[in-house]
């Protein structure tokens, strides 16, 4: 304050979206030129390929014919204006229909790039409401992004539902999943008319080592009936051979169902779930020690060492905490099933972490949703989330060993491949 007048040396922060970014302008112009050049080259190659096709008078049947009106494509660096060349293709197919040039770079009616298409479901699943999409996209993509209205997002969700329906009816007769991870996911919202409604999820590893979503179904408290419906649907669509081993928690519904439908599959209990269950039966003062002893079990080099570690755990806690010991010992064989598979795969087989990490986002989305949720919407969200994430999932370590896992001539003892008897 000077001379009785209030002054300030604070400059106002300009929050206007009209601020230009020179670097972005340069990148946009470069991207526009590259896209236009790629489209022109694609058309030239198409015309060159069919230059020998001529009519009775010797005139070419495939020629250039100017340009279509300018189109604006929404991309991650803003709107790009492009002009797609026209091609006059006078050839006809065997049915007499005119053959038309279809650009693989710039498909007809494309309005936004695939990266933007993936961004929309991620924003929705992250908790952005349908009415906030325009401002959210503008904040991410810049002031040139037209955004998506609530109506547009609703239409997109309808497309997702159709995609999920198509995926859920796909043919599985040519698929082979060597490993499964299974879990019942309870979103933090009441689905339909029941608090017990959940999502039954199966992820699998193919013979090539790729992780894929196998099934998403709905169930009631992970019951045997619900799980069996999911498995029967897989068999109905051609998945006749089940996994060599399935990893899941202690929910008895799945294990009873898989024993009936895919009896060849071995059962592996998730060590994360089992550790939590055992520690829950111990006082806090003993939990740190118990956790270390349990770690000695599942990190043991051989099954014999793991069995010895379980015996040591029992000796330490049996006198005062028999419930914790019983919880561990009753599932001993299922907890150690991973020793019959390649050591490189043990880190993948011991837990259901692949599913847990995937559906953390589903729980986040449903936590922000008020009121009862639609089971169909939850299933669709789960599918779309997995579809976006699936392309980024890493292969299993030692994926080449999967061929030996399904080869009847070999078996694995303590993670080492040996000849089958």
C-alpha positions as CSV (number, residue, x, y, z in Angstrom):
1,X,0.0,0.0,0.0
2,X,1.5,3.3,-1.1
3,X,0.2,6.9,-0.6
4,X,-3.1,5.5,0.7
5,X,-3.8,3.7,-2.6
6,X,-3.9,-0.1,-2.9
7,X,-1.4,-1.4,-5.4
8,X,-0.4,-4.9,-6.4
9,X,2.5,-6.3,-8.2
10,X,0.7,-9.5,-9.0
11,X,0.0,-10.1,-12.7
12,X,-3.3,-11.8,-13.6
13,X,-2.9,-15.3,-14.9
14,X,-4.4,-15.7,-18.4
15,X,-6.6,-18.7,-18.4
16,X,-8.0,-18.0,-21.9
17,X,-7.9,-20.9,-24.3
18,X,-7.0,-18.4,-27.1
19,X,-3.3,-18.6,-26.1
20,X,-1.5,-20.0,-29.1
21,X,1.3,-22.6,-28.9
22,X,3.9,-22.1,-31.7
23,X,5.3,-25.6,-31.2
24,X,1.8,-27.1,-31.5
25,X,1.2,-25.1,-34.7
26,X,4.4,-26.4,-36.2
27,X,3.6,-30.0,-35.3
28,X,0.0,-29.7,-36.6
29,X,1.2,-28.3,-39.9
30,X,3.9,-31.0,-40.2
31,X,1.3,-33.7,-39.4
32,X,-1.1,-32.3,-41.9
33,X,1.5,-32.3,-44.7
34,X,2.5,-35.9,-43.9
35,X,-1.1,-37.1,-43.8
36,X,-1.9,-35.4,-47.1
37,X,1.3,-36.8,-48.7
38,X,0.5,-40.3,-47.5
39,X,-3.1,-40.2,-48.9
40,X,-1.8,-38.9,-52.3
41,X,0.8,-41.6,-52.4
42,X,-1.8,-44.2,-51.6
43,X,-4.0,-43.1,-54.5
44,X,-1.1,-42.9,-56.9
45,X,-0.1,-46.5,-56.0
46,X,-3.7,-47.6,-56.5
47,X,-3.9,-46.1,-59.9
48,X,-0.5,-47.5,-60.9
49,X,-1.6,-51.0,-59.9
50,X,-4.5,-50.9,-62.3
51,X,-3.1,-48.8,-65.1
52,X,-3.3,-51.8,-67.5
53,X,-7.1,-52.0,-67.0
54,X,-8.6,-50.3,-70.1
55,X,-11.9,-50.2,-72.0
56,X,-12.6,-51.1,-75.6
57,X,-11.3,-47.8,-76.8
58,X,-8.0,-48.1,-74.9
59,X,-8.9,-45.6,-72.2
60,X,-7.9,-46.3,-68.6
61,X,-10.6,-47.5,-66.3
62,X,-8.9,-46.2,-63.1
63,X,-8.0,-42.5,-63.1
64,X,-7.7,-39.5,-60.8
65,X,-10.8,-37.2,-60.6
66,X,-9.9,-34.2,-58.4
67,X,-10.4,-34.0,-54.7
68,X,-13.2,-34.4,-52.2
69,X,-14.1,-31.3,-50.0
70,X,-11.8,-30.6,-47.2
71,X,-12.4,-32.7,-44.0
72,X,-11.2,-32.0,-40.5
73,X,-10.0,-35.0,-38.4
74,X,-9.8,-34.7,-34.7
75,X,-6.4,-35.9,-33.5
76,X,-4.3,-35.8,-30.3
77,X,-2.6,-32.5,-31.5
78,X,-5.8,-30.8,-32.6
79,X,-7.9,-30.7,-35.8
80,X,-6.1,-31.6,-39.1
81,X,-7.7,-30.4,-42.3
82,X,-7.1,-32.9,-45.2
83,X,-8.4,-33.2,-48.8
84,X,-8.9,-36.8,-50.0
85,X,-8.2,-37.4,-53.7
86,X,-11.1,-38.7,-55.8
87,X,-10.6,-41.9,-57.9
88,X,-12.8,-42.7,-60.9
89,X,-12.8,-46.5,-61.0
90,X,-15.1,-47.7,-63.8
91,X,-14.3,-51.4,-63.2
92,X,-17.1,-53.8,-62.1
93,X,-16.9,-57.0,-60.0
94,X,-18.4,-60.4,-60.8
95,X,-21.8,-59.3,-59.7
96,X,-21.8,-56.2,-61.9
97,X,-21.3,-53.7,-59.1
98,X,-18.9,-50.8,-59.5
99,X,-15.6,-51.2,-57.7
100,X,-14.8,-48.2,-55.5
101,X,-11.5,-47.1,-54.0
102,X,-11.4,-47.4,-50.2
103,X,-8.6,-45.6,-48.4
104,X,-6.9,-47.6,-45.6
105,X,-5.4,-44.3,-44.3
106,X,-8.5,-42.2,-44.3
107,X,-11.6,-44.3,-44.2
108,X,-14.9,-42.8,-45.2
109,X,-16.7,-40.8,-42.5
110,X,-13.6,-40.9,-40.1
111,X,-14.0,-38.0,-37.7
112,X,-11.4,-38.8,-35.1
113,X,-8.3,-40.9,-34.8
114,X,-8.2,-44.2,-33.0
115,X,-6.3,-42.7,-30.1
116,X,-9.2,-40.3,-29.5
117,X,-11.7,-43.2,-29.8
118,X,-9.7,-45.0,-27.0
119,X,-9.5,-41.8,-24.9
120,X,-13.3,-41.5,-24.7
121,X,-14.0,-44.8,-22.9
122,X,-11.0,-44.3,-20.6
123,X,-12.4,-40.9,-19.6
124,X,-15.8,-42.3,-18.9
125,X,-14.4,-45.2,-16.9
126,X,-12.2,-42.8,-15.0
127,X,-15.4,-41.1,-13.7
128,X,-16.0,-38.2,-16.2
129,X,-19.7,-37.8,-16.5
130,X,-21.3,-37.6,-19.9
131,X,-22.0,-33.9,-19.5
132,X,-18.4,-33.0,-18.8
133,X,-16.8,-34.6,-21.9
134,X,-16.6,-31.4,-24.0
135,X,-14.6,-29.5,-21.4
136,X,-12.5,-32.6,-20.5
137,X,-11.5,-33.1,-24.2
138,X,-10.8,-29.4,-24.7
139,X,-8.5,-29.4,-21.7
140,X,-6.6,-32.4,-23.0
141,X,-6.7,-31.7,-26.8
142,X,-6.8,-27.9,-26.9
143,X,-9.3,-25.3,-27.8
144,X,-9.8,-26.7,-31.3
145,X,-11.2,-29.9,-30.0
146,X,-15.0,-29.8,-30.6
147,X,-15.6,-32.3,-27.8
148,X,-18.4,-34.8,-27.5
149,X,-21.8,-33.9,-26.3
150,X,-23.7,-36.0,-23.7
151,X,-25.8,-37.4,-26.6
152,X,-22.7,-38.4,-28.5
153,X,-21.4,-40.3,-25.5
154,X,-24.7,-42.1,-25.1
155,X,-24.5,-43.2,-28.7
156,X,-20.9,-44.4,-28.1
157,X,-22.0,-46.4,-25.2
158,X,-24.7,-48.0,-27.4
159,X,-21.9,-49.0,-29.8
160,X,-19.9,-50.4,-27.0
161,X,-22.8,-52.6,-26.0
162,X,-23.1,-53.9,-29.5
163,X,-19.3,-54.6,-29.6
164,X,-19.6,-56.5,-26.3
165,X,-22.5,-58.5,-27.7
166,X,-20.5,-59.4,-30.8
167,X,-17.5,-60.3,-28.7
168,X,-19.6,-62.4,-26.3
169,X,-20.9,-64.5,-29.2
170,X,-17.6,-65.0,-31.0
171,X,-16.4,-68.4,-32.2
172,X,-13.8,-70.0,-29.9
173,X,-13.2,-73.3,-31.7
174,X,-9.7,-72.2,-32.8
175,X,-8.7,-70.7,-29.5
176,X,-6.4,-72.4,-26.9
177,X,-5.8,-70.9,-23.5
178,X,-3.0,-72.6,-21.6
179,X,-3.5,-70.6,-18.3
180,X,-6.5,-69.0,-16.8
181,X,-6.9,-66.3,-14.1
182,X,-10.4,-66.1,-12.6
183,X,-12.1,-63.8,-10.2
184,X,-15.5,-62.5,-9.1
185,X,-15.4,-58.7,-9.3
186,X,-17.8,-56.7,-7.1
187,X,-18.2,-53.1,-8.4
188,X,-18.8,-50.6,-5.7
189,X,-22.4,-50.1,-6.8
190,X,-25.5,-52.2,-6.4
191,X,-26.1,-54.0,-9.7
192,X,-29.8,-54.4,-10.6
193,X,-31.9,-55.5,-7.7
194,X,-29.2,-57.4,-5.7
195,X,-26.2,-56.5,-3.6
196,X,-24.8,-60.0,-4.3
197,X,-24.6,-59.4,-8.1
198,X,-21.0,-59.5,-9.4
199,X,-18.9,-59.8,-12.6
200,X,-17.4,-63.2,-13.3
201,X,-14.1,-62.6,-15.2
202,X,-11.7,-65.0,-16.9
203,X,-8.4,-63.9,-18.4
204,X,-6.3,-66.4,-20.3
205,X,-2.8,-66.9,-21.7
206,X,-2.6,-68.3,-25.3
207,X,-0.1,-70.8,-26.5
208,X,1.9,-67.8,-27.9
209,X,2.1,-66.2,-24.4
210,X,-0.4,-63.4,-25.2
211,X,-2.8,-62.4,-22.3
212,X,-6.4,-62.0,-23.4
213,X,-9.8,-61.6,-21.9
214,X,-11.7,-64.9,-22.2
215,X,-15.1,-64.2,-20.6
216,X,-17.1,-61.7,-18.6
217,X,-20.3,-62.9,-17.2
218,X,-22.7,-62.0,-14.4
219,X,-23.3,-64.0,-11.4
220,X,-24.8,-64.2,-7.9
221,X,-22.1,-64.4,-5.2
222,X,-19.8,-66.4,-7.4
223,X,-22.0,-69.5,-7.0
224,X,-21.3,-72.8,-8.8
225,X,-24.4,-72.3,-10.9
226,X,-23.3,-68.9,-12.1
227,X,-19.8,-70.0,-12.9
228,X,-21.0,-73.1,-14.7
229,X,-23.2,-70.9,-16.9
230,X,-20.1,-69.0,-18.0
231,X,-18.1,-72.2,-18.6
232,X,-20.9,-73.8,-20.5
233,X,-21.2,-70.8,-22.7
234,X,-17.5,-71.1,-23.6
235,X,-17.9,-74.7,-24.5
236,X,-21.0,-73.9,-26.5
237,X,-19.0,-71.5,-28.6
238,X,-16.2,-74.1,-29.3
239,X,-13.8,-73.9,-26.4
240,X,-13.6,-77.6,-25.9
241,X,-10.1,-77.7,-24.3
242,X,-9.7,-76.0,-20.9
243,X,-6.6,-74.6,-19.3
244,X,-3.7,-76.6,-17.9
245,X,-4.0,-74.6,-14.7
246,X,-6.4,-72.0,-13.4
247,X,-5.5,-69.4,-10.7
248,X,-8.2,-68.0,-8.4
249,X,-9.2,-67.3,-4.9
250,X,-11.0,-69.6,-2.5
251,X,-14.5,-69.1,-3.9
252,X,-15.8,-72.7,-4.1
253,X,-18.3,-71.9,-6.8
254,X,-15.6,-71.7,-9.6
255,X,-13.7,-74.8,-8.5
256,X,-16.7,-76.9,-8.4
257,X,-17.8,-75.7,-11.8
258,X,-14.4,-76.1,-13.5
259,X,-14.0,-79.6,-12.1
260,X,-17.2,-80.6,-13.9
261,X,-16.6,-78.8,-17.2
262,X,-12.8,-78.9,-17.5
263,X,-11.7,-81.6,-15.2
264,X,-8.2,-81.7,-16.7
265,X,-7.3,-78.2,-15.3
266,X,-5.2,-78.0,-12.2
267,X,-6.2,-75.7,-9.4
268,X,-3.9,-72.9,-8.1
269,X,-5.0,-70.8,-5.2
270,X,-4.0,-67.1,-5.3
271,X,-1.3,-66.4,-2.7
272,X,-2.4,-62.8,-2.2
273,X,-5.9,-63.9,-1.2
274,X,-4.6,-66.8,0.9
275,X,-2.0,-64.5,2.7
276,X,-4.8,-62.0,3.6
277,X,-7.0,-64.8,4.9
278,X,-4.3,-66.3,7.1
279,X,-3.2,-63.0,8.5
280,X,-6.8,-62.1,9.3
281,X,-6.8,-65.0,11.8
282,X,-3.8,-63.7,13.7
283,X,-3.3,-60.8,16.1
284,X,-1.5,-57.8,14.7
285,X,1.5,-58.5,16.8
286,X,2.1,-61.8,15.0
287,X,1.2,-60.7,11.4
288,X,4.6,-59.4,10.4
289,X,6.3,-62.6,11.4
290,X,3.6,-64.8,9.8
291,X,3.8,-62.8,6.5
292,X,7.6,-63.5,6.3
293,X,7.1,-67.2,6.9
294,X,4.4,-67.4,4.2
295,X,6.7,-65.6,1.8
296,X,9.3,-68.4,2.5
297,X,6.7,-70.9,1.3
298,X,5.7,-69.4,-2.1
299,X,9.3,-68.3,-2.9
300,X,10.8,-71.7,-2.1
301,X,13.0,-73.1,-4.9
302,X,11.3,-76.6,-4.8
303,X,8.0,-78.1,-3.7
304,X,9.8,-80.0,-1.0
305,X,11.3,-76.8,0.4
306,X,7.8,-75.2,0.3
307,X,6.3,-78.1,2.2
308,X,9.0,-77.8,4.8
309,X,8.2,-74.0,5.1
310,X,4.5,-74.8,5.6
311,X,5.5,-77.4,8.3
312,X,7.6,-74.7,10.0
313,X,4.7,-72.2,9.9
314,X,2.4,-74.8,11.5
315,X,5.0,-75.5,14.3
316,X,5.3,-71.8,15.1
317,X,1.6,-71.0,15.2
318,X,-0.4,-74.2,15.9
319,X,-0.4,-74.0,19.7
320,X,-2.0,-70.5,19.9
321,X,-3.4,-69.8,16.5
322,X,-4.7,-73.1,15.1
323,X,-7.3,-71.3,12.9
324,X,-4.5,-69.6,10.9
325,X,-2.7,-72.9,10.4
326,X,-5.8,-74.7,9.3
327,X,-6.6,-72.0,6.8
328,X,-3.1,-72.5,5.2
329,X,-2.8,-76.3,5.4
330,X,-6.2,-77.2,4.1
331,X,-5.3,-75.8,0.6
332,X,-1.7,-76.9,0.6
333,X,-1.8,-78.9,-2.7
334,X,-3.7,-76.1,-4.5
335,X,-1.3,-73.5,-3.2
336,X,1.7,-75.4,-4.5
337,X,0.3,-76.5,-7.9
338,X,2.5,-73.9,-9.7
339,X,5.6,-76.1,-9.1
340,X,4.4,-78.4,-11.9
341,X,4.9,-75.6,-14.4
342,X,7.9,-73.7,-15.8
343,X,9.8,-71.7,-13.2
344,X,9.6,-68.7,-15.5
345,X,5.8,-68.7,-15.2
346,X,5.6,-69.0,-11.4
347,X,5.4,-65.2,-11.0
348,X,2.3,-65.2,-13.3
349,X,0.6,-68.2,-11.8
350,X,0.8,-67.6,-8.1
351,X,-1.7,-64.7,-8.0
352,X,-4.7,-63.2,-9.7
353,X,-3.0,-59.8,-10.0
354,X,-3.7,-59.5,-13.7
355,X,-7.4,-59.3,-13.0
356,X,-7.1,-57.2,-9.9
357,X,-5.0,-54.5,-11.6
358,X,-7.4,-54.4,-14.6
359,X,-10.5,-53.9,-12.6
360,X,-9.3,-51.4,-10.1
361,X,-10.5,-48.8,-12.7
362,X,-13.9,-50.4,-12.8
363,X,-14.3,-50.0,-9.1
364,X,-13.2,-46.4,-9.3
365,X,-15.8,-45.7,-11.9
366,X,-18.6,-47.4,-10.1
367,X,-17.6,-45.7,-6.8
368,X,-18.4,-42.3,-8.4
369,X,-21.7,-43.6,-9.8
370,X,-24.7,-42.7,-7.7
371,X,-27.7,-45.0,-7.3
372,X,-28.2,-48.6,-8.6
373,X,-26.2,-49.6,-11.7
374,X,-27.2,-51.6,-14.7
375,X,-25.5,-55.0,-14.9
376,X,-25.4,-54.6,-18.7
377,X,-23.6,-51.3,-18.4
378,X,-21.1,-52.7,-15.9
379,X,-20.4,-55.7,-18.1
380,X,-20.0,-53.4,-21.1
381,X,-17.6,-51.0,-19.2
382,X,-15.6,-54.0,-18.0
383,X,-15.3,-55.3,-21.6
384,X,-14.4,-51.9,-23.0
385,X,-11.7,-51.3,-20.4
386,X,-10.2,-54.6,-21.1
387,X,-10.3,-54.1,-24.9
388,X,-8.4,-50.8,-24.5
389,X,-5.9,-52.3,-22.1
390,X,-5.4,-55.7,-23.9
391,X,-3.2,-54.3,-26.7
392,X,-0.7,-53.1,-24.1
393,X,-0.5,-56.3,-22.0
394,X,2.9,-57.9,-22.1
395,X,3.6,-61.5,-23.0
396,X,4.3,-64.0,-20.4
397,X,7.9,-64.5,-19.4
398,X,9.3,-67.5,-21.1
399,X,6.4,-67.7,-23.5
400,X,8.2,-70.2,-25.7
401,X,7.8,-72.8,-22.9
402,X,4.1,-72.8,-23.3
403,X,4.4,-75.2,-26.2
404,X,6.1,-77.7,-23.8
405,X,3.4,-77.2,-21.2
406,X,0.7,-78.5,-23.6
407,X,3.1,-81.2,-25.1
408,X,2.2,-84.6,-23.7
409,X,5.8,-85.7,-24.1
410,X,7.0,-83.3,-21.4
411,X,6.2,-82.4,-17.8
412,X,7.7,-80.0,-15.3
413,X,9.1,-80.9,-11.9
414,X,9.9,-77.9,-9.6
415,X,9.9,-75.7,-12.7
416,X,12.3,-77.8,-14.8
417,X,11.3,-79.6,-18.0
418,X,11.7,-83.4,-17.9
419,X,10.5,-86.2,-20.2
420,X,7.1,-87.5,-19.4
421,X,6.9,-91.1,-18.1
